[in-house]
Amino acid sequence: MVHASAYGRLEDIFARITLIEQSVGMLQWDTAAVMPPGGAVARGEQLAALKSVAHGMLTDADVGPMLDAAAGEALDPWQRANLVEMRRDWLHAAAVPARLVEDLSRASTACESLWRRARAEDDFSRVSAALAEVLALTREIAQIKSQALGVAPYDALLDQYEPGGRMAAIDAMFDDLGRFLPGFLAEVLRRQPSAPPPPVGPFPVDLQRQLGLEMMATLGFDFAHGRLDVSTHPFCGGIPDDVRITTRYDEGDFMTGLMGILHETGHALYEMGLPVAWRTQPVGRARGMSLHESQSLLMEMQVCRSPEFFVFAAPRIARFFDSAGELVWNAEALRAATVRVQPGFIRVDADEVTYPAHIILRYRLERALIAGELEVAGLPDAWNDGMVELLGIRPPNDRLGCLQDLHWYDGAFGYFPTYTLGAMTAAQLFEAARQAMPGVLGSVSRGDFSPLLGWLRTHVHGLGSSLTAGDLLVAATGRPLDSAAFKTHLQQRYLA
């Protein structure tokens, strides 16, 4: 059907762009989860070609005038919000030449492939040149977008993941946490009881997977529209109608894989709950990465490390791993093992108290990399020095240091701060949910996540990008984002 209105024509264009982007998402999942190493070059060309087509459609000469014309048309609130998101996408894309889009896609795909080998072999030199190429292209794009958007280069990159996010606001919140956390960490370590003896493995991977699938279903994951796989770095990918999550397993520690699954299921539930009527439009997308991360951390940290969750989960865990009845699977002991605080090298394994330090380090380093104050060759030393400053420990190798995360090697600069912003958002949202539903944790202790999921569907998931992140949070919690709920949560969990 040919639409007469400018807005209608834009919906057609953005629907096709979305379908291409969804195809890119599925190929990226395949790359990380099942593609053989020899497919990397061909996959890079496929991704680059698809991204180029989408970029060309978005930056077509007719799109700008159509956006201007649509602004004067009679639109309902969702259409008006969709038009805002269309213009934001267009501003980001129109600023960057197609050549740079393709070059960064190819460079990132090649760098990600090299990163996997470099990480496995603990050899930063194997990937450093490829990372330098990704960084150079990213700096070039940041400078171009900076001029187009009227913001600092780093803010232009941040805006891709956190619409409207700015360094000034992040600095204020991170400085507040930075003043709170050192003394709090010292007090927690001083008062923390001795660790309970852990359950003894091995824990077969196939049983860990079965347990994970059962817990995913309990949280509300729809297996008609998603699946679970394995990758080097756990992630949630795919599309809202076909959500792909991954985890990694350790036969000596079943909790690592389980918590990874619970975390990624939080992401998946957000994707599955996005407004169906707007799935192919910008307004139907998730509202930025800090809100996305809040959904995974709300499930993993706020709920699934609570005493109530382990009342439900402990006997089910025992059913998988202690069929002979030889081990004691105590709910409190299992919970205590998941809230141990200990400074460590790996971000994805970090506890709630030390995790923000990992993010502050990465935030500082990527800002310096984009600003040209730090070059790739100096990254390992800068990383290690930062770990000493923030956590008092020095990684013994780069595999435990600057090679541990995928993000920069895949071209994702400006992403890291959204993790701790997400933790703060999760605490504030869950505080509001408990105020609205005082019995929600009691439901969790019975394995009933439907009240919580229903609240999230109404106040977060179903809204897509119809509101800004700030407006959504005010509507759901009654105030803008701050660190108060997060700090209260930490104090109640670790010092009460």
BAPA-574916 format. One record per residue (C-alpha): residue in one letter; y, x, z. Coordinates in Angstrom, 1 decimal. Each point is the difference from the previous one (the first is absolute). Layout:
! residues N
@res: A; v: Y; u: X; w: Z
...
***
This chain:
! residues 496
@res: M; v: 0.0; u: 0.0; w: 0.0
@res: V; v: 3.5; u: 1.3; w: -0.9
@res: H; v: 2.5; u: -0.6; w: 2.8
@res: A; v: 3.5; u: -1.0; w: -0.9
@res: S; v: 1.6; u: 1.4; w: 3.2
@res: A; v: 0.6; u: 3.7; w: 0.6
@res: Y; v: -1.8; u: -0.3; w: 3.3
@res: G; v: -3.1; u: -1.5; w: -1.6
@res: R; v: -0.1; u: 2.8; w: -2.5
@res: L; v: 0.2; u: 2.5; w: 2.8
@res: E; v: -2.9; u: -1.6; w: 1.8
@res: D; v: -2.1; u: 0.4; w: -3.1
@res: I; v: 1.0; u: 3.7; w: -0.3
@res: F; v: -0.6; u: 0.8; w: 3.6
@res: A; v: -3.4; u: -1.8; w: 0.0
@res: R; v: -1.2; u: 2.3; w: -2.8
@res: I; v: 1.4; u: 3.0; w: 1.8
@res: T; v: -1.8; u: -1.0; w: 3.2
@res: L; v: -3.3; u: -0.4; w: -1.8
@res: I; v: 0.4; u: 3.5; w: -1.4
@res: E; v: 0.9; u: 1.4; w: 3.5
@res: Q; v: -3.0; u: -1.8; w: 1.4
@res: S; v: -2.2; u: 1.7; w: -2.6
@res: V; v: 1.6; u: 3.4; w: 1.1
@res: G; v: -0.9; u: -0.9; w: 3.6
@res: M; v: -3.7; u: -0.6; w: -0.9
@res: L; v: -0.2; u: 3.2; w: -1.9
@res: Q; v: 1.6; u: 1.9; w: 2.9
@res: W; v: -2.6; u: -1.5; w: 2.4
@res: D; v: -2.8; u: 1.1; w: -2.4
@res: T; v: 1.6; u: 3.5; w: -0.2
@res: A; v: -0.1; u: 0.4; w: 3.8
@res: A; v: -3.3; u: -1.7; w: 0.7
@res: V; v: -2.6; u: 0.5; w: -2.8
@res: M; v: 1.4; u: 1.9; w: -3.0
@res: P; v: -1.9; u: 3.3; w: -0.7
@res: P; v: 2.2; u: 3.1; w: 0.1
@res: G; v: -0.3; u: 0.5; w: -3.8
@res: G; v: 1.8; u: -3.3; w: -0.6
@res: A; v: 3.3; u: 1.2; w: 1.5
@res: V; v: 1.7; u: 1.1; w: -3.3
@res: A; v: -0.9; u: -3.2; w: -1.9
@res: R; v: 1.0; u: -2.1; w: 3.0
@res: G; v: 3.4; u: 1.7; w: 0.2
@res: E; v: 0.6; u: -0.9; w: -3.6
@res: Q; v: -1.1; u: -3.6; w: 0.5
@res: L; v: 2.3; u: -0.4; w: 3.0
@res: A; v: 2.9; u: 1.6; w: -1.7
@res: A; v: -0.3; u: -2.2; w: -3.0
@res: L; v: -0.2; u: -3.2; w: 2.0
@res: K; v: 3.0; u: 1.0; w: 2.2
@res: S; v: 1.9; u: 0.9; w: -3.1
@res: V; v: -0.6; u: -3.4; w: -1.5
@res: A; v: 1.1; u: -1.8; w: 3.2
@res: H; v: 3.0; u: 2.2; w: 0.3
@res: G; v: 1.0; u: -0.7; w: -3.6
@res: M; v: -0.3; u: -3.7; w: 0.5
@res: L; v: 2.1; u: 0.1; w: 3.1
@res: T; v: 2.7; u: 2.2; w: -1.5
@res: D; v: 0.2; u: -1.9; w: -3.3
@res: A; v: 3.6; u: -0.4; w: -1.1
@res: D; v: -0.2; u: -3.8; w: 0.3
@res: V; v: -1.0; u: 0.0; w: 3.7
@res: G; v: 3.4; u: 1.0; w: 1.5
@res: P; v: 1.9; u: -2.8; w: -1.9
@res: M; v: -2.7; u: -2.5; w: 1.0
@res: L; v: 0.3; u: 0.9; w: 3.6
@res: D; v: 3.8; u: -0.6; w: -0.2
@res: A; v: -0.5; u: -3.3; w: -1.8
@res: A; v: -2.7; u: -1.2; w: 2.5
@res: A; v: 2.4; u: 0.6; w: 2.9
@res: G; v: 2.1; u: -2.9; w: -1.3
@res: E; v: -2.9; u: -2.4; w: -0.4
@res: A; v: -1.1; u: -2.7; w: 2.5
@res: L; v: -2.9; u: 1.5; w: 2.0
@res: D; v: -1.9; u: -1.0; w: 3.1
@res: P; v: -0.1; u: 2.3; w: 3.0
@res: W; v: -3.3; u: 1.7; w: -1.1
@res: Q; v: 1.3; u: 0.5; w: -3.5
@res: R; v: 3.2; u: 1.4; w: 1.3
@res: A; v: -1.9; u: 2.4; w: 2.2
@res: N; v: -2.2; u: 0.9; w: -2.9
@res: L; v: 3.1; u: 0.8; w: -2.1
@res: V; v: 1.2; u: 2.4; w: 2.7
@res: E; v: -3.3; u: 1.8; w: -0.1
@res: M; v: 0.0; u: 0.1; w: -3.8
@res: R; v: 3.4; u: 1.6; w: 0.0
@res: R; v: -1.0; u: 2.6; w: 2.6
@res: D; v: -3.1; u: 1.0; w: -2.1
@res: W; v: 2.2; u: 0.2; w: -3.0
@res: L; v: 2.6; u: 2.2; w: 1.7
@res: H; v: -2.7; u: 2.4; w: 1.1
@res: A; v: -1.7; u: 0.1; w: -3.4
@res: A; v: 3.1; u: 0.0; w: -2.3
@res: A; v: 1.3; u: 3.1; w: 1.7
@res: V; v: -3.0; u: 2.2; w: -0.9
@res: P; v: -0.9; u: 1.1; w: -3.6
@res: A; v: -3.5; u: -1.0; w: -1.1
@res: R; v: -0.8; u: 3.7; w: -0.5
@res: L; v: 0.4; u: 0.6; w: 3.7
@res: V; v: -2.2; u: -3.0; w: 0.9
@res: E; v: -2.8; u: 1.3; w: -2.2
@res: D; v: 0.5; u: 3.6; w: 1.1
@res: L; v: -0.2; u: -0.9; w: 3.7
@res: S; v: -3.0; u: -2.2; w: -0.5
@res: R; v: -1.9; u: 2.8; w: -1.7
@res: A; v: 1.1; u: 2.6; w: 2.4
@res: S; v: -0.9; u: -2.2; w: 3.1
@res: T; v: -3.5; u: -0.9; w: -1.4
@res: A; v: -0.7; u: 3.7; w: -0.7
@res: C; v: 1.3; u: 1.1; w: 3.4
@res: E; v: -2.0; u: -2.6; w: 1.9
@res: S; v: -3.2; u: 1.2; w: -1.7
@res: L; v: 0.8; u: 3.6; w: 0.9
@res: W; v: 0.9; u: -1.1; w: 3.6
@res: R; v: -3.5; u: -1.3; w: 0.6
@res: R; v: -1.5; u: 3.4; w: -0.9
@res: A; v: 2.7; u: 1.9; w: 1.9
@res: R; v: -0.5; u: -2.0; w: 3.1
@res: A; v: -3.8; u: 0.3; w: -0.1
@res: E; v: 0.3; u: 3.8; w: -0.5
@res: D; v: 3.0; u: 0.5; w: 2.4
@res: D; v: 1.9; u: 1.7; w: -2.9
@res: F; v: 3.6; u: -1.0; w: -0.3
@res: S; v: 0.5; u: 2.5; w: -2.8
@res: R; v: -2.2; u: -2.1; w: -2.2
@res: V; v: 2.4; u: -3.0; w: 0.0
@res: S; v: 3.4; u: 1.7; w: 0.8
@res: A; v: 1.1; u: 0.4; w: -3.6
@res: A; v: -0.9; u: -3.6; w: -0.8
@res: L; v: 1.9; u: -1.2; w: 3.0
@res: A; v: 3.0; u: 2.0; w: -1.0
@res: E; v: 0.0; u: -1.8; w: -3.4
@res: V; v: -0.3; u: -3.4; w: 1.7
@res: L; v: 2.9; u: 0.9; w: 2.4
@res: A; v: 2.2; u: 1.2; w: -2.9
@res: L; v: -0.5; u: -3.2; w: -1.9
@res: T; v: 0.6; u: -2.1; w: 3.2
@res: R; v: 3.2; u: 1.9; w: 0.7
@res: E; v: 1.2; u: -0.7; w: -3.5
@res: I; v: -0.8; u: -3.7; w: 0.4
@res: A; v: 1.6; u: -0.1; w: 3.4
@res: Q; v: 3.3; u: 1.4; w: -1.3
@res: I; v: 0.1; u: -2.5; w: -2.9
@res: K; v: -0.8; u: -2.9; w: 2.3
@res: S; v: 2.5; u: 1.2; w: 2.5
@res: Q; v: 2.8; u: -0.3; w: -2.5
@res: A; v: -1.2; u: -3.4; w: -1.3
@res: L; v: -0.4; u: -1.5; w: 3.5
@res: G; v: 2.9; u: 1.7; w: 1.7
@res: V; v: -2.1; u: 1.5; w: 2.8
@res: A; v: -1.3; u: 3.4; w: 1.0
@res: P; v: -2.9; u: 1.4; w: -2.0
@res: Y; v: -2.4; u: -0.4; w: 2.9
@res: D; v: 1.2; u: -3.6; w: 0.6
@res: A; v: -0.6; u: -0.8; w: -3.6
@res: L; v: -3.7; u: 1.1; w: 0.4
@res: L; v: -0.3; u: -1.9; w: 3.3
@res: D; v: 1.3; u: -3.1; w: -1.6
@res: Q; v: -3.0; u: -0.1; w: -2.3
@res: Y; v: -2.2; u: -0.6; w: 3.1
@res: E; v: 2.4; u: -1.5; w: 2.5
@res: P; v: 2.6; u: -2.1; w: -1.9
@res: G; v: 3.3; u: 0.5; w: 1.6
@res: G; v: -1.3; u: 2.8; w: 2.3
@res: R; v: 2.4; u: 2.8; w: 0.8
@res: M; v: -0.3; u: 3.4; w: 1.8
@res: A; v: 2.9; u: -0.9; w: 2.4
@res: A; v: -2.0; u: -3.0; w: 1.4
@res: I; v: -3.2; u: 2.0; w: 0.2
@res: D; v: 1.6; u: 2.9; w: 1.6
@res: A; v: 1.4; u: -2.2; w: 2.8
@res: M; v: -3.4; u: -1.6; w: 0.7
@res: F; v: -1.9; u: 3.3; w: -0.3
@res: D; v: 2.5; u: 1.7; w: 2.3
@res: D; v: -0.5; u: -2.7; w: 2.6
@res: L; v: -3.8; u: 0.4; w: -0.2
@res: G; v: 0.5; u: 3.8; w: 0.1
@res: R; v: 1.8; u: -0.3; w: 3.3
@res: F; v: -2.6; u: -2.3; w: 1.5
@res: L; v: -3.3; u: 1.5; w: -1.2
@res: P; v: -0.1; u: 3.5; w: 1.5
@res: G; v: 0.4; u: -1.0; w: 3.6
@res: F; v: -2.3; u: -3.1; w: -0.6
@res: L; v: -2.7; u: 2.2; w: -1.6
@res: A; v: 0.1; u: 2.4; w: 3.0
@res: E; v: -0.3; u: -2.8; w: 2.5
@res: V; v: -2.9; u: -1.6; w: -1.9
@res: L; v: -1.9; u: 3.3; w: -0.2
@res: R; v: 0.6; u: 0.6; w: 3.7
@res: R; v: -1.3; u: -3.5; w: 1.0
@res: Q; v: -2.7; u: -0.5; w: -2.6
@res: P; v: -3.4; u: -0.3; w: 1.6
@res: S; v: -2.9; u: 2.1; w: -1.1
@res: A; v: -1.5; u: -1.0; w: -3.3
@res: P; v: -3.1; u: -2.2; w: 0.3
@res: P; v: -3.2; u: 1.4; w: -1.5
@res: P; v: -0.1; u: -1.0; w: -3.6
@res: P; v: -3.0; u: -1.9; w: -1.5
@res: V; v: -2.4; u: 2.6; w: -1.5
@res: G; v: -0.7; u: -0.1; w: -3.7
@res: P; v: -1.0; u: 0.5; w: -2.7
@res: F; v: 1.4; u: -3.3; w: -1.3
@res: P; v: -1.4; u: -0.6; w: -3.5
@res: V; v: 2.5; u: -0.7; w: -2.6
@res: D; v: -1.8; u: -3.1; w: -1.3
@res: L; v: 0.2; u: -1.5; w: 3.5
@res: Q; v: 3.7; u: 0.9; w: 0.3
@res: R; v: 0.7; u: -1.7; w: -3.3
@res: Q; v: -1.9; u: -3.2; w: 1.1
@res: L; v: 2.0; u: 0.0; w: 3.3
@res: G; v: 3.2; u: 0.5; w: -2.0
@res: L; v: -0.8; u: -2.9; w: -2.3
@res: E; v: -0.7; u: -2.3; w: 2.9
@res: M; v: 3.3; u: 0.9; w: 1.7
@res: M; v: 1.9; u: -0.5; w: -3.2
@res: A; v: -1.4; u: -3.5; w: -0.3
@res: T; v: 1.0; u: -0.7; w: 3.6
@res: L; v: 3.6; u: 1.0; w: -0.7
@res: G; v: 0.1; u: -2.3; w: -3.0
@res: F; v: -0.7; u: 2.2; w: -3.0
@res: D; v: -1.1; u: -2.1; w: -3.0
@res: F; v: -2.9; u: 1.9; w: -1.8
@res: A; v: 0.3; u: -2.3; w: -3.0
@res: H; v: 3.3; u: 1.9; w: -0.6
@res: G; v: -0.6; u: 3.5; w: 1.3
@res: R; v: -2.4; u: 2.7; w: 0.9
@res: L; v: -0.6; u: 3.1; w: 2.1
@res: D; v: -0.6; u: 3.5; w: -1.3
@res: V; v: 0.3; u: 3.7; w: 1.0
@res: S; v: 2.7; u: 2.5; w: -0.9
@res: T; v: 1.3; u: 3.4; w: 1.3
@res: H; v: 3.1; u: -1.8; w: 1.4
@res: P; v: -0.3; u: -3.6; w: 1.2
@res: F; v: 2.2; u: -2.4; w: -1.9
@res: C; v: 0.5; u: -3.5; w: -1.1
@res: G; v: 0.4; u: -0.6; w: -3.8
@res: G; v: -0.7; u: -2.4; w: -2.7
@res: I; v: 1.9; u: -3.3; w: -0.4
@res: P; v: 0.4; u: -3.1; w: 2.2
@res: D; v: -2.9; u: -1.8; w: -1.8
@res: D; v: -2.2; u: 3.1; w: 0.1
@res: V; v: 0.8; u: 2.2; w: 3.0
@res: R; v: -1.8; u: 3.3; w: 0.3
@res: I; v: 0.0; u: 1.8; w: 3.3
@res: T; v: -1.7; u: 3.3; w: 0.8
@res: T; v: -0.9; u: 2.0; w: 3.1
@res: R; v: -1.9; u: 3.2; w: 0.9
@res: Y; v: -2.9; u: 0.4; w: 2.3
@res: D; v: -1.0; u: 2.6; w: 2.6
@res: E; v: -3.7; u: -0.3; w: 1.2
@res: G; v: 1.1; u: 1.6; w: 3.3
@res: D; v: 2.8; u: -2.5; w: 0.7
@res: F; v: -0.4; u: -3.6; w: -1.2
@res: M; v: 3.5; u: -0.9; w: 1.4
@res: T; v: 1.8; u: 2.0; w: -2.7
@res: G; v: -1.4; u: -2.0; w: -2.9
@res: L; v: 0.3; u: -3.3; w: 1.9
@res: M; v: 3.6; u: 0.4; w: 0.9
@res: G; v: 0.8; u: 1.1; w: -3.5
@res: I; v: -1.6; u: -3.2; w: -1.3
@res: L; v: 1.9; u: -2.2; w: 2.5
@res: H; v: 3.3; u: 1.8; w: -1.0
@res: E; v: -0.5; u: -0.5; w: -3.7
@res: T; v: -1.2; u: -3.6; w: 0.6
@res: G; v: 3.5; u: -0.7; w: 1.4
@res: H; v: 1.5; u: 1.2; w: -3.2
@res: A; v: -2.5; u: -2.1; w: -2.0
@res: L; v: 0.7; u: -3.2; w: 1.9
@res: Y; v: 3.7; u: 0.4; w: -0.8
@res: E; v: -0.8; u: 0.3; w: -3.7
@res: M; v: -2.4; u: -2.9; w: 0.0
@res: G; v: 2.6; u: -2.2; w: 1.8
@res: L; v: 2.8; u: 0.6; w: -2.5
@res: P; v: 1.3; u: -3.2; w: -1.6
@res: V; v: -2.4; u: -1.1; w: -2.7
@res: A; v: 2.6; u: -1.7; w: -2.1
@res: W; v: 2.0; u: 3.2; w: -0.4
@res: R; v: -2.8; u: 2.6; w: -0.4
@res: T; v: 1.3; u: 1.2; w: -3.4
@res: Q; v: 3.7; u: 0.2; w: 1.1
@res: P; v: 1.9; u: 2.6; w: 2.0
@res: V; v: 0.7; u: -2.6; w: 2.7
@res: G; v: -3.7; u: -0.4; w: 0.6
@res: R; v: -0.5; u: 3.6; w: 1.0
@res: A; v: -0.2; u: 1.4; w: 3.5
@res: R; v: 3.4; u: 0.6; w: 1.6
@res: G; v: 0.1; u: 3.8; w: 0.2
@res: M; v: -2.3; u: 2.6; w: 1.5
@res: S; v: 1.2; u: -0.1; w: 3.6
@res: L; v: -1.0; u: -3.7; w: 0.1
@res: H; v: -3.2; u: 0.8; w: -1.8
@res: E; v: -0.8; u: 2.7; w: 2.6
@res: S; v: 0.9; u: -2.4; w: 2.8
@res: Q; v: -2.8; u: -2.2; w: -1.1
@res: S; v: -2.7; u: 2.7; w: 0.1
@res: L; v: 1.3; u: 1.4; w: 3.3
@res: L; v: 0.3; u: -3.5; w: 1.6
@res: M; v: -3.7; u: -0.5; w: -0.7
@res: E; v: -1.2; u: 3.5; w: 0.8
@res: M; v: 2.3; u: 1.1; w: 2.8
@res: Q; v: 1.4; u: -3.1; w: 1.6
@res: V; v: -3.1; u: -2.2; w: -0.2
@res: C; v: -3.2; u: 2.0; w: -0.7
@res: R; v: 0.7; u: 2.6; w: 2.7
@res: S; v: 0.6; u: -2.6; w: 2.6
@res: P; v: -2.3; u: -0.8; w: 2.9
@res: E; v: -0.5; u: -3.5; w: -1.4
@res: F; v: -1.3; u: 1.3; w: -3.3
@res: F; v: -2.6; u: 2.1; w: 1.6
@res: V; v: -1.3; u: -2.9; w: 2.1
@res: F; v: -0.9; u: -1.5; w: -3.3
@res: A; v: -0.9; u: 3.2; w: -1.9
@res: A; v: -2.1; u: 2.0; w: 2.5
@res: P; v: -3.2; u: -2.1; w: -0.1
@res: R; v: 0.2; u: -0.1; w: -3.8
@res: I; v: 0.4; u: 3.7; w: -0.3
@res: A; v: -2.9; u: 0.5; w: 2.3
@res: R; v: -2.1; u: -2.3; w: -2.2
@res: F; v: 0.4; u: 2.4; w: -2.9
@res: F; v: -0.4; u: 3.3; w: 1.8
@res: D; v: -2.0; u: -0.6; w: 3.2
@res: S; v: -2.8; u: -2.2; w: -1.0
@res: A; v: -2.4; u: 1.8; w: 2.4
@res: G; v: 2.3; u: -0.7; w: 2.9
@res: E; v: 0.2; u: 3.6; w: 1.0
@res: L; v: 3.8; u: 0.3; w: 0.0
@res: V; v: 2.5; u: -1.7; w: 2.2
@res: W; v: 2.7; u: -1.6; w: -2.2
@res: N; v: 2.7; u: -1.1; w: 2.4
@res: A; v: 3.0; u: -1.8; w: -1.4
@res: E; v: 2.5; u: 1.9; w: 2.3
@res: A; v: -1.6; u: 3.4; w: -0.8
@res: L; v: 0.2; u: -0.7; w: -3.8
@res: R; v: 3.6; u: -1.2; w: 0.4
@res: A; v: 1.0; u: 3.0; w: 2.1
@res: A; v: -1.4; u: 2.3; w: -2.7
@res: T; v: 2.2; u: -1.5; w: -2.6
@res: V; v: 3.2; u: 0.4; w: 2.0
@res: R; v: -0.4; u: 3.7; w: 1.0
@res: V; v: 3.2; u: 2.0; w: -0.5
@res: Q; v: -0.4; u: 3.6; w: -1.2
@res: P; v: 2.2; u: 1.9; w: -2.3
@res: G; v: -1.9; u: 0.8; w: -3.2
@res: F; v: 0.4; u: 1.3; w: -3.5
@res: I; v: -1.0; u: -3.0; w: -2.1
@res: R; v: 2.5; u: -2.9; w: -0.5
@res: V; v: -2.6; u: -2.7; w: -0.8
@res: D; v: -1.9; u: 0.9; w: 3.2
@res: A; v: 3.0; u: 0.2; w: 2.2
@res: D; v: 0.5; u: -2.3; w: 3.0
@res: E; v: 3.0; u: -2.4; w: 0.3
@res: V; v: 2.0; u: 2.3; w: 2.3
@res: T; v: -0.2; u: 3.1; w: -2.2
@res: Y; v: 0.0; u: -1.7; w: -3.4
@res: P; v: 3.8; u: -0.3; w: -0.3
@res: A; v: 0.3; u: 3.8; w: 0.4
@res: H; v: -2.2; u: 0.4; w: -3.1
@res: I; v: 2.3; u: -2.3; w: -1.9
@res: I; v: 3.2; u: 1.6; w: 1.2
@res: L; v: -1.4; u: 3.3; w: -1.3
@res: R; v: -0.8; u: -1.3; w: -3.4
@res: Y; v: 3.3; u: -1.8; w: -0.2
@res: R; v: 1.9; u: 3.2; w: 0.7
@res: L; v: -2.0; u: 2.0; w: -2.4
@res: E; v: 0.2; u: -2.3; w: -2.9
@res: R; v: 3.7; u: -0.4; w: 0.5
@res: A; v: 0.3; u: 3.8; w: -0.2
@res: L; v: -2.2; u: 0.2; w: -3.1
@res: I; v: 2.1; u: -2.6; w: -1.8
@res: A; v: 3.3; u: 1.6; w: 1.0
@res: G; v: -1.2; u: 3.4; w: -1.2
@res: E; v: 0.2; u: 1.5; w: 3.5
@res: L; v: -3.8; u: 0.6; w: 0.0
@res: E; v: -2.2; u: 1.1; w: -3.0
@res: V; v: -3.7; u: -0.6; w: -0.4
@res: A; v: -0.9; u: 3.6; w: 0.8
@res: G; v: 1.5; u: -0.4; w: 3.5
@res: L; v: -1.7; u: -3.3; w: 0.8
@res: P; v: -3.0; u: 1.3; w: 1.9
@res: D; v: 2.1; u: 2.1; w: 2.4
@res: A; v: 2.6; u: -2.7; w: 0.4
@res: W; v: -2.7; u: -2.5; w: 0.8
@res: N; v: -1.7; u: 2.2; w: 2.5
@res: D; v: 3.3; u: 0.9; w: 1.7
@res: G; v: 0.9; u: -3.7; w: 0.2
@res: M; v: -3.4; u: -0.9; w: 1.6
@res: V; v: 0.7; u: 2.6; w: 2.7
@res: E; v: 3.5; u: -1.4; w: 0.6
@res: L; v: -1.0; u: -3.6; w: 0.2
@res: L; v: -3.6; u: 0.1; w: 1.4
@res: G; v: -0.5; u: 3.5; w: 1.4
@res: I; v: -2.9; u: 0.8; w: -2.3
@res: R; v: -0.4; u: 2.1; w: -3.1
@res: P; v: -2.5; u: -0.9; w: -2.8
@res: P; v: -2.5; u: 2.7; w: -0.5
@res: N; v: -0.2; u: -0.7; w: -3.8
@res: D; v: 1.8; u: -2.0; w: -2.7
@res: R; v: -2.8; u: -2.5; w: -0.2
@res: L; v: 1.0; u: -1.1; w: 3.5
@res: G; v: 3.7; u: 0.5; w: -1.0
@res: C; v: 1.9; u: -0.7; w: -3.1
@res: L; v: -3.1; u: -0.9; w: -2.1
@res: Q; v: -1.1; u: -2.9; w: 2.1
@res: D; v: 2.0; u: -2.8; w: -1.6
@res: L; v: -0.1; u: -1.3; w: -3.6
@res: H; v: 3.6; u: -1.3; w: -0.2
@res: W; v: 2.0; u: 2.9; w: -1.3
@res: Y; v: -2.7; u: 1.2; w: -2.4
@res: D; v: 0.0; u: -3.5; w: -1.5
@res: G; v: 3.8; u: 0.0; w: -0.3
@res: A; v: 0.8; u: -2.3; w: 2.9
@res: F; v: 3.1; u: 1.5; w: 1.6
@res: G; v: 1.9; u: -2.4; w: 2.3
@res: Y; v: -3.1; u: -1.8; w: 1.2
@res: F; v: -0.8; u: 1.7; w: 3.3
@res: P; v: 2.7; u: -1.5; w: 2.3
@res: T; v: -1.3; u: -3.4; w: -0.8
@res: Y; v: -3.0; u: 0.7; w: 2.2
@res: T; v: 1.9; u: 0.3; w: 3.3
@res: L; v: 2.4; u: -2.8; w: -1.1
@res: G; v: -3.2; u: -2.0; w: -0.5
@res: A; v: -1.2; u: 0.8; w: 3.5
@res: M; v: 3.3; u: -1.2; w: 1.4
@res: T; v: -0.1; u: -3.2; w: -2.1
@res: A; v: -3.6; u: -0.7; w: 1.0
@res: A; v: 0.8; u: 0.1; w: 3.7
@res: Q; v: 3.0; u: -2.3; w: -0.5
@res: L; v: -2.0; u: -2.5; w: -2.1
@res: F; v: -2.9; u: 0.0; w: 2.4
@res: E; v: 2.3; u: -0.5; w: 2.9
@res: A; v: 1.4; u: -3.1; w: -1.8
@res: A; v: -3.4; u: -1.3; w: -0.9
@res: R; v: -1.2; u: 0.3; w: 3.7
@res: Q; v: 3.1; u: -1.8; w: 1.1
@res: A; v: -0.6; u: -2.8; w: -2.5
@res: M; v: -3.8; u: -0.1; w: 0.8
@res: P; v: -0.6; u: 1.2; w: 3.6
@res: G; v: -3.8; u: -0.4; w: -0.5
@res: V; v: -0.3; u: 2.1; w: -3.2
@res: L; v: -1.7; u: 2.9; w: 1.7
@res: G; v: -2.4; u: -2.4; w: 1.7
@res: S; v: -1.0; u: -1.2; w: -3.5
@res: V; v: -0.5; u: 3.6; w: -1.1
@res: S; v: -2.4; u: 0.6; w: 3.0
@res: R; v: -2.1; u: -2.8; w: -1.5
@res: G; v: 0.1; u: 1.5; w: -3.5
@res: D; v: 2.5; u: -2.7; w: -1.3
@res: F; v: 2.8; u: 1.7; w: -2.0
@res: S; v: 1.1; u: -3.3; w: -1.7
@res: P; v: 2.9; u: -0.8; w: 2.3
@res: L; v: 1.5; u: 3.5; w: -0.5
@res: L; v: -0.7; u: 0.0; w: -3.7
@res: G; v: 1.6; u: -3.4; w: -0.4
@res: W; v: 3.1; u: 1.2; w: 1.8
@res: L; v: 0.2; u: 3.0; w: -2.3
@res: R; v: -0.6; u: -2.1; w: -3.1
@res: T; v: 3.0; u: -2.2; w: 1.0
@res: H; v: 2.4; u: 2.6; w: 1.2
@res: V; v: -0.8; u: 3.0; w: -2.2
@res: H; v: -2.7; u: -0.2; w: -2.7
@res: G; v: 1.0; u: -3.3; w: -1.6
@res: L; v: 3.6; u: 1.0; w: -0.3
@res: G; v: -0.6; u: 2.8; w: -2.5
@res: S; v: 3.3; u: 1.6; w: -0.9
@res: S; v: 2.0; u: -3.2; w: 0.3
@res: L; v: 1.9; u: 1.6; w: 3.0
@res: T; v: 1.2; u: 3.5; w: 0.7
@res: A; v: -2.1; u: 1.8; w: 2.6
@res: G; v: 2.9; u: -0.3; w: 2.4
@res: D; v: 0.4; u: -3.7; w: -0.5
@res: L; v: -3.8; u: -0.6; w: 0.2
@res: L; v: -0.2; u: 1.9; w: 3.3
@res: V; v: 3.0; u: -1.9; w: 1.5
@res: A; v: -1.6; u: -3.3; w: -1.0
@res: A; v: -3.3; u: 0.9; w: 1.5
@res: T; v: 1.1; u: 1.8; w: 3.2
@res: G; v: 3.6; u: -1.0; w: 0.5
@res: R; v: 1.5; u: 3.5; w: -0.3
@res: P; v: 0.3; u: 2.9; w: -2.4
@res: L; v: -2.4; u: 2.9; w: 0.2
@res: D; v: 0.3; u: 2.3; w: 3.1
@res: S; v: -2.3; u: 2.2; w: 2.0
@res: A; v: 0.0; u: -2.2; w: 3.2
@res: A; v: -3.3; u: -1.8; w: -0.7
@res: F; v: -1.8; u: 3.1; w: -1.1
@res: K; v: 1.1; u: 1.9; w: 3.1
@res: T; v: -1.0; u: -2.9; w: 2.2
@res: H; v: -3.4; u: -0.2; w: -1.7
@res: L; v: -0.6; u: 3.7; w: 0.6
@res: Q; v: 1.0; u: -0.2; w: 3.6
@res: Q; v: -2.2; u: -3.0; w: 0.7
@res: R; v: -3.0; u: 1.5; w: -1.8
@res: Y; v: 0.1; u: 3.5; w: 1.3
@res: L; v: 1.9; u: 0.0; w: 3.3
@res: A; v: -0.6; u: -3.5; w: 1.5
***
